[in-house]
Amino acid sequence: MREFSSEIKLMLALQLVSIKPIMIALVVGAGAMIDADQESPLNKVFAGFAAFCVLQLPVASADPREDAAYIASQIQSDDVLDAQMEAVGDLMVPLILDEFRKSGVELSRQSTIMFSEIFLEEMSKVFKEGMREAYATAALKNSTPEVLADFRTFLESESGQEWAAVQGPLLRDLTKLAETVGMDAGLNSIPPVLERLKGPEGNAFDEADLAELIGIFE
């Protein structure tokens, strides 16, 4: 009987690396909310994972590449990747249309809607395949074969399947929370930023630029 490495627990957060960076900071907050709601279905999932670690189940495969590919297929499921595309799609399409306008291309509202749908549908197909391959490659690089096998065994369990199934909805919730948290973080960072600009660090700025920046924040 061996003790599981703490690395396997880090695998639970790996799918967030392809989301907006602020979501990583939300993991701690999300965990706090889950702990506060003892009846939450997620509590049962994480409790199941904890039990799995205690039971120390046997490894799932002798081939770490197969384990990494399986993990990627579960972590980067269609639902999860659709949630990611929903998060970035709303940002990408306006940027592309803006580039069109700079080139003198003006689309009607109907054409804009149709183009956006076609573009995101086709991009989604390539995005999903690429993300699964990238995830499997990253998992192989950053985890030991033993950790990959252990995590696959968990994902193949009933609790693991339930955990994987809630990742899409969880991601969508995190995206919504990220907008609020990001706004609050930006506003709350103004006082310390202003203090640093007025301190010794401000001396490194061009005098006119510094005055302009301080004027913006005050």
C-alpha positions as CSV (number, residue, x, y, z in Angstrom):
1,M,0.0,0.0,0.0
2,R,1.4,3.4,-1.0
3,E,0.4,6.9,-0.3
4,F,-0.8,9.0,-3.2
5,S,1.3,11.9,-4.3
6,S,-0.3,15.4,-3.8
7,E,0.3,15.9,-7.5
8,I,-2.9,14.0,-8.3
9,K,-4.9,16.7,-6.6
10,L,-3.4,19.4,-8.8
11,M,-4.7,17.5,-11.8
12,L,-8.2,18.6,-10.7
13,A,-7.4,22.2,-11.6
14,L,-5.4,21.5,-14.9
15,Q,-8.4,22.2,-17.1
16,L,-8.4,25.8,-16.0
17,V,-5.1,26.7,-17.6
18,S,-6.7,27.5,-20.9
19,I,-9.2,29.9,-19.4
20,K,-8.7,33.5,-18.7
21,P,-6.0,33.8,-16.0
22,I,-8.3,35.4,-13.5
23,M,-10.2,32.1,-13.2
24,I,-7.3,30.5,-11.5
25,A,-7.7,32.9,-8.7
26,L,-11.3,32.0,-8.4
27,V,-10.6,28.3,-7.6
28,V,-9.9,29.2,-3.9
29,G,-13.1,31.2,-3.8
30,A,-15.1,28.5,-5.5
31,G,-13.8,26.0,-3.0
32,A,-14.9,28.2,-0.1
33,M,-18.4,28.5,-1.5
34,I,-18.6,24.7,-2.0
35,D,-17.5,24.2,1.6
36,A,-20.2,26.6,2.8
37,D,-22.9,24.5,1.1
38,Q,-22.7,21.1,2.7
39,E,-25.6,19.9,0.6
40,S,-24.0,20.8,-2.7
41,P,-23.7,18.0,-5.3
42,L,-20.1,19.1,-5.7
43,N,-19.4,18.3,-2.1
44,K,-20.3,14.7,-2.7
45,V,-18.0,14.6,-5.8
46,F,-15.0,15.9,-3.9
47,A,-15.8,13.7,-1.0
48,G,-15.8,10.8,-3.4
49,F,-12.4,11.8,-4.6
50,A,-11.1,12.1,-1.1
51,A,-12.4,8.6,-0.4
52,F,-10.8,7.4,-3.6
53,C,-7.4,8.7,-2.4
54,V,-7.8,7.0,0.9
55,L,-8.7,3.7,-0.7
56,Q,-5.6,3.8,-2.9
57,L,-7.0,2.1,-5.9
58,P,-4.7,0.3,-8.4
59,V,-3.3,2.0,-11.5
60,A,-5.5,2.0,-14.6
61,S,-3.1,1.6,-17.5
62,A,0.5,0.7,-18.2
63,D,0.8,3.3,-21.0
64,P,1.0,6.9,-19.7
65,R,0.2,8.2,-23.2
66,E,-3.1,6.3,-23.2
67,D,-3.8,7.6,-19.7
68,A,-3.0,11.2,-20.7
69,A,-5.3,10.9,-23.8
70,Y,-8.1,9.5,-21.7
71,I,-7.8,12.2,-19.1
72,A,-7.7,14.9,-21.8
73,S,-10.9,13.4,-23.3
74,Q,-12.7,13.7,-19.9
75,I,-11.2,17.0,-18.7
76,Q,-11.5,18.7,-22.1
77,S,-14.9,17.3,-22.9
78,D,-17.2,18.9,-25.5
79,D,-19.2,20.6,-22.8
80,V,-16.0,22.1,-21.1
81,L,-14.6,23.3,-24.4
82,D,-17.9,24.7,-25.5
83,A,-17.9,26.7,-22.2
84,Q,-14.4,28.0,-23.0
85,M,-15.5,28.9,-26.5
86,E,-18.4,30.8,-25.1
87,A,-16.1,32.8,-22.9
88,V,-13.6,33.7,-25.6
89,G,-15.9,33.8,-28.6
90,D,-17.7,37.0,-27.4
91,L,-14.3,38.6,-27.2
92,M,-12.8,37.3,-30.5
93,V,-15.6,38.1,-32.9
94,P,-15.7,41.9,-32.2
95,L,-11.9,42.0,-32.6
96,I,-12.1,40.3,-36.0
97,L,-15.0,42.6,-37.1
98,D,-13.0,45.6,-36.0
99,E,-10.1,44.5,-38.2
100,F,-12.6,44.2,-41.1
101,R,-13.7,47.8,-40.5
102,K,-10.1,49.0,-40.5
103,S,-9.7,47.3,-43.9
104,G,-12.8,49.1,-45.1
105,V,-15.2,46.1,-44.9
106,E,-18.5,46.9,-43.3
107,L,-21.0,44.1,-42.8
108,S,-24.7,44.3,-42.3
109,R,-26.2,43.1,-39.0
110,Q,-27.5,39.9,-40.6
111,S,-24.2,39.2,-42.3
112,T,-22.3,39.9,-39.0
113,I,-24.5,37.4,-37.1
114,M,-24.2,34.7,-39.8
115,F,-20.4,35.2,-40.2
116,S,-19.9,35.0,-36.4
117,E,-21.9,31.7,-36.2
118,I,-19.9,30.1,-39.1
119,F,-16.6,31.3,-37.8
120,L,-17.1,30.1,-34.2
121,E,-18.5,26.7,-35.3
122,E,-15.5,26.0,-37.5
123,M,-13.0,27.4,-35.0
124,S,-14.6,25.2,-32.3
125,K,-13.9,22.0,-34.2
126,V,-10.2,22.9,-34.5
127,F,-10.0,24.3,-31.0
128,K,-11.4,21.1,-29.4
129,E,-9.0,18.8,-31.2
130,G,-6.0,21.1,-30.5
131,M,-6.9,21.5,-26.8
132,R,-7.2,17.8,-26.2
133,E,-3.8,17.2,-27.8
134,A,-2.2,20.1,-26.0
135,Y,-3.7,18.9,-22.6
136,A,-2.4,15.4,-23.1
137,T,1.0,16.7,-24.0
138,A,1.1,19.0,-21.0
139,A,-0.1,16.2,-18.7
140,L,2.7,13.9,-19.9
141,K,5.3,16.6,-19.4
142,N,4.2,17.7,-16.0
143,S,3.0,14.5,-14.3
144,T,4.5,11.1,-13.6
145,P,3.1,7.9,-15.2
146,E,1.9,6.9,-11.7
147,V,-0.1,10.1,-11.2
148,L,-1.7,9.9,-14.6
149,A,-2.7,6.3,-14.0
150,D,-4.1,7.2,-10.6
151,F,-6.1,10.1,-11.9
152,R,-7.5,8.0,-14.8
153,T,-8.7,5.4,-12.3
154,F,-10.5,8.2,-10.4
155,L,-12.1,9.5,-13.6
156,E,-13.3,6.1,-14.5
157,S,-15.0,5.7,-11.1
158,E,-18.6,6.8,-10.5
159,S,-17.5,9.9,-8.5
160,G,-15.0,10.7,-11.2
161,Q,-17.6,10.6,-14.0
162,E,-19.9,12.8,-11.9
163,W,-17.0,15.3,-11.3
164,A,-16.2,15.4,-15.0
165,A,-19.8,16.0,-15.9
166,V,-20.1,19.2,-13.8
167,Q,-16.9,20.9,-15.2
168,G,-18.8,22.6,-18.0
169,P,-21.5,24.2,-15.8
170,L,-18.7,25.0,-13.2
171,L,-16.7,26.7,-15.9
172,R,-19.7,28.8,-17.0
173,D,-20.3,29.9,-13.4
174,L,-16.7,30.8,-13.0
175,T,-16.8,32.9,-16.2
176,K,-19.7,34.9,-14.8
177,L,-18.0,35.2,-11.5
178,A,-14.7,36.3,-13.1
179,E,-16.4,39.4,-14.6
180,T,-17.5,40.6,-11.2
181,V,-14.3,39.6,-9.4
182,G,-12.2,41.2,-12.2
183,M,-14.2,44.5,-12.0
184,D,-13.9,44.5,-8.2
185,A,-10.2,43.7,-8.3
186,G,-9.6,46.6,-10.8
187,L,-11.4,49.1,-8.7
188,N,-9.8,47.9,-5.4
189,S,-6.3,48.1,-7.0
190,I,-6.6,51.9,-7.7
191,P,-5.6,53.1,-4.2
192,P,-2.4,51.0,-3.9
193,V,-1.5,51.8,-7.5
194,L,-1.9,55.5,-6.9
195,E,0.2,55.2,-3.7
196,R,3.0,53.5,-5.6
197,L,2.9,56.1,-8.4
198,K,3.3,58.9,-5.8
199,G,6.1,56.9,-4.1
200,P,9.7,56.3,-5.1
201,E,8.7,54.1,-8.0
202,G,7.0,57.2,-9.6
203,N,10.4,58.8,-10.0
204,A,11.2,56.3,-12.8
205,F,8.3,57.7,-14.9
206,D,8.4,60.6,-17.3
207,E,7.2,63.6,-15.4
208,A,4.4,64.4,-17.8
209,D,3.3,60.8,-18.0
210,L,3.3,60.5,-14.2
211,A,1.1,63.6,-13.8
212,E,-1.3,62.2,-16.4
213,L,-1.5,58.8,-14.7
214,I,-2.0,60.3,-11.3
215,G,-4.7,62.6,-12.7
216,I,-6.6,59.5,-14.1
217,F,-6.6,57.6,-10.8
218,E,-7.3,60.5,-8.5
